[in-house]
Amino acid sequence: MIDIHTHILPGVDDGAQNLTNAVKMLEQAAADGIKGIVCTPHILKKSDFDKEAIYFKRLETLKKAGQESGIPVELYLGSEIYIQPDLSFESRMSTLNNNGKYFLIEFPMSTIPRFAAEMFFALIADNRIPIIAHPERYVGFLRYPEFAFEFVNRGALLQVNAGSLRGKLGSEIRQLAYKFMDHNLVHFIASDCHDVERRSCKLKETYQLVAEKWGEMTANSIFIENPKIVLEGGELNLPMPSPIVKETATWKNAFKKILKYWK
């Protein structure tokens, strides 16, 4: 499996606080069957890309520590970009593994930005493909899950967190993640790991869940094949998404659980 969303790069955000923690996370990932990890530190504003050289240096340090510890996991660099009207792709870490095409993007927790759809349309036309990180967590999609279909139908991709499918954030988040799966809207499942305990580097249990409920072919696509193609900047062969009928969502309770979990 390949994990495209992690906060394992040491000492750069709210993930691994030092090299020792990062190596423990690597060990955990390897034991769980993860063979490749994309380090995706938070990019909260455009000027954060100015730290590119620091991030690459930390990546090489972590690679060396992993090799010295005999951990068979390949490491790549990308970023989790907080959505903003003037996205820049000049940095080598703006796209995953510097593939020049696929980038991981985060929305505000409480809303879907009004400019997102128009901006994505322009980017996709320029062959820049957004991967929306953990859409099942956002109040906007909890209230209006049909919007997820609209984004995917227009060329965006979705990455769901493994913990969401396992109920780590409560039944409402899990139900939405299941709904996205049922409607062929999930293209990647990642750990979004930050440590080895509460937000760990594990995917195997969720892979087994997906294989059992939606089939092994689907699990292989989401956990293995799609991430590999993205790292190479290739073309994805995706299933046809199906529309979601608007329903009344218990989004307020779900949002409270999200905030409590991430404190």
N, C-alpha and C positions, 0 to 999 in steps of 0.2 A: 504494500500500500504506500501511497504518497500523500503526505499531509501538506496542503497548500496554505494553511493559515495557522501560524504559531507565533508565540512571543517568547522564543527560546534564546534569542540573541542576548548575551549577558550585559546588564547594566545600561540599557538604552530606553526602556519604558517600564510599564508595570508588570512585566513578565519576569524572567530569570534575573535575579538581582546581582549575581556574580557568576564567575566561570564555574565554580563548584556546583551551583544550582543547575546551570545549563547542562553540564555533563550528566548529572543525575537524570535530567529530563531526557537527554539523548539515550541513556541506558534504558529508561522506561519505554521509550518509543521502540527501540530495537527489540526488546523483550516482547513487545506487543505485535510485532510483525511489520512495523513501519520501516521501509527501506530508503525513503527519501523525505526530506523535510525542507519546506520553504520558510525561511525566517522572514516574518512580515511585521517589523516594528511599526508602531503608530506614526503616521505622518499627519499631524494636526493642522499644519499650515505649510505653505509653499517653501518658506525659509528652512524648514526642517530638512529638506533635501540638501542643504548646504553641508550637512553632517555626513554626506555620502562616504567620504574617505574613512571616517571613523567607523561607520557601519561595516564597510568592507574589511577593515582591519580586525574588528571584533569577529567577523565571520571566519577569517583565516585563523585566528587564535582558537576559536571553537573547533574548527576542522582539525587542527593539529592536536588539540586535547582529545578529541574523539578518536583520532587515529592511534594516538599513544595508548589509549585505553582499550583499543581493539574493538571499537563500536562500529558495526557495519551499516552505517547510515550516511547517505550522501546529503550534503547541505547546499542549499541555494539561497539567494537573497532576493527579496522583493519588498513589498511594503503594504500596509493597510492604510489607504489614503482616506482621510475624512473629506467628504464631498464638499466642494467649493466651486464657485462659478468659473474660476480661471485655472483649471487643472493644467499642470505642466508635465510633459513627458521627456524632458531633456535629461533627467537623471537616469543612470543605469539601473537604479533600483525602483523606478516608477512602475515598471512592468515586471511580472514574475520571471525570475531568472534572466532578466534583460531580454525577454523574447520579443519586445517591441510591439506586442499586440494585446495581450491579456493583462488586465490590472485589477487588483482587489480594492473595492471601495466600500466605505462605511457611511451609513446614514445617521442622522441624529436619532436618538432613542424615541423621541416623542412625536416625530412627524416625518413625512416624505417631502423633501424640498420641492417647491413648485417648479423650479428650473430644471429638475433632474431629467424629466422625460425629453425635453427639447435638447438639453446638453448631450444626453446619451445618443439621441438620433444623429446629431452632428458627428460625435465621436465614432459611432458604428459605421457611418458613411465613410469615415477616414480609416476604417479597419482597426479601430481601437475598441476592444471589446470589454465592457465592464463586467466584473464578477461581483455581485452584491453580497457582501458578507452578512451572515446570519440574519436573513430577512424575517425569520420567524420571531425574532426578538423585538422588532420595531412595532410601536403602537400603530403606526400608519397601516401596516399590513395586517395587524390583528383586527383593526377596525374595518379595513377594506381589503380582504385577501384577494379580491378579484384584480386589484392593481398589480399583483405579482404576475398574473398571467399576461397583463398588458405589457409589462416590461419585457418578459421573456418572448412574447410574440413579436416584439420589435427588435429582438436581437441581443438583449442582455442575458446574463447567466446568473444562477443563484447558487450560493454555497451555504448549506445548512450546517449547524454545529452538531457534532455527534451527541453531546450531552442533551441537547433539546429532544432528540428522538428517543432518548432513554428516560425522559421525564425529569431531568435534573432541574428544570425551571418550572415544573408544575404541569398539570394536565392541559391547560389552555395552550401553552407553547408547544407541547408535544402534539396536540391535536392539529395545530396549524402546520407543523412540520410534516405530519402524516398526510395532511391534505395536499401539501405541495408535492409530496411523493406520489400520491394517487393521481395527480393531474400532470405528471411528467414535467414538473417544474424544477426539480433538483438536479444539478449537474455535478456537484461536488459535495462531499461531506468531509469536514475537517475538524480537528480537535479544538482549535483556538486556545491551545494550552498556554498556561501562565506559570504553572508549578507542577509538582508531582502528587499533589493531594486533591485539592478542591477542583482545579481546572487542569487535569492531567493530560499527558501525551499518549492517549489511548484511542484506538479506533476499532480494534478487533471485535469487541462485543457488539458495536453498532453495525459493523460489516455483517456479522452473523444475523442480526436482527433484520437487516435489509434483505439479505439473501433468503431468509425464511419467509418474509412477508411479500417481497416484490420480485424475488427470483435472483439466482446467482449471477445471471447475465447483467442484470441491472446493478448489482453490487460491484461486480468487476468494472463496469463502466465508470461508476461514480468514484470508487476508491483507488482504482489502478489506471485504467486506460485514459480517461479524460484528463487527470492530472499530468500524466506523462506527455500527452499531446500538447497541453498548455505550456509545459516547460520547454518544449521544442518549438513553440509558436506555430503549430500545425492547425489543420482544420478538423473541427469536431463533427462527428456524426451523431446528431441528437434526435431523440424521439419527438414526435409531434406533441406539443403541449395542448391540454384541453382547458377550456374556460372554467372559471370558478363562479358559481352562482352566489350572489351576495347574500350573506346571512347576518343575523345579529350576533356580534361577538362579545364575549365577556372580557373585553380587553383591559378594563381598569384593574381587575384582580390580577390578571397576568402581568401587567406593568409593575404592580407593587412587588410581585415575586421576583421579577427581574432586578429591580433596584435593591432589594434585600440581598439577593444572591451575590451581586457585584460590589457590595460595600466592603 
